[in-house]
Amino acid sequence: MLIYEYLPYEFVRLGVVSKAAGLELGAVAAQVRLAQERAGSARLAPREPHNLSELLIAELRRLQWERIAALMVRERMAMYVSARDARGRRYEQQRLQRLVDDVAEAERSGADAVQIERHRVYRIDARPAAGSSTHVPALTLHLMAPSPDGAAEKAWTVHGRDGGLYQRGGYRITSVEQALPEPGELF
């Protein structure tokens, strides 16, 4: 049975907390504005076919940056210190507890082997194939997978079958990029 080491919302929460470490209130306020702008742009983008989307990621980031800014104002922090952020510390405890619970549930259900996998979230863009109707929109998906190749394969398996999203418009996958954790984040 497959269990994810990190879920998308855990990547976002921990990523924002780690980026905020050592930032002054002005820098955090700038990150809040940037996150708000990204969320606004994501709201205007075409809707994705899955719950895991650019909009969800942008909103989760916005909420975390706003939470950290409010904490800094409330606690009069000149600089964000994650050790003073009880909720931030709780995130990792909750993730570890989720893993323990997931493993226990898998063992209770009789799963032969429990695998804890470090999947990433990938953004998969697909465009209409050459010669397709020009009114067919580009498609973007966000999927969890162990690698970029795995993400492309999963997208094609889910949406490339007869009658699937890719088949109806004659799509081809044009790019696969890691969205979470952001490149350079070590978890």
C-alpha positions, 0 to 999 in steps of 0.5 A, a space after each residue: 500500500 502506498 502512503 505519501 510522505 508529504 501531502 500537497 497542503 503539507 508541502 505548502 505549509 512547511 515550504 512557507 514556514 521555512 521560507 519565512 524563517 529569518 524574514 523581517 515583517 516588511 519582507 513577509 508583507 511583500 510575500 503576502 502581497 505576492 501570494 495574494 497576486 498569485 491567488 488572484 491570477 490563479 482565480 482567473 485561469 481556466 479551471 483544472 479538472 482535479 481538486 489539486 490545482 494552481 488555485 488550491 496551491 496559490 490559496 494555501 500559500 496565501 493563507 500561510 503567508 497571511 497567518 505568519 504576518 498576523 502572528 508577527 504583528 500579534 507577537 511583535 516579532 521583528 523577525 519571523 522565528 519558527 520556534 515561536 510559531 506554535 502552529 508552525 511546529 504543530 504542522 510537522 507533528 500533525 504530518 508525522 501523526 498522519 503517517 503513523 495513522 496511515 501505516 497503522 490503518 494499512 496494517 489493520 486492513 491487511 496490506 502486504 507491504 506498506 510503502 512510504 513514498 516521497 512523491 512530488 506535485 507536478 504541473 503538466 501542460 498539454 496543448 492541442 496537437 498541430 493541425 487541431 482546431 484553434 478554439 481548443 484551450 490548453 490544459 493544465 493538470 497538477 498530479 502527485 508522482 514520484 518523477 516528471 516521467 511518472 507524472 506525464 505517464 499518470 496524466 496520459 493514463 488518466 486523460 489519454 484514454 478514449 474519450 479522455 480530456 487529451 483525446 477529445 482535443 487531440 492534445 499532446 503533453 508539452 511540459 512537466 514541471 515540479 510545483 511542490 515542493 518548490 525546487 530547492 526546498 529540502 523535504 
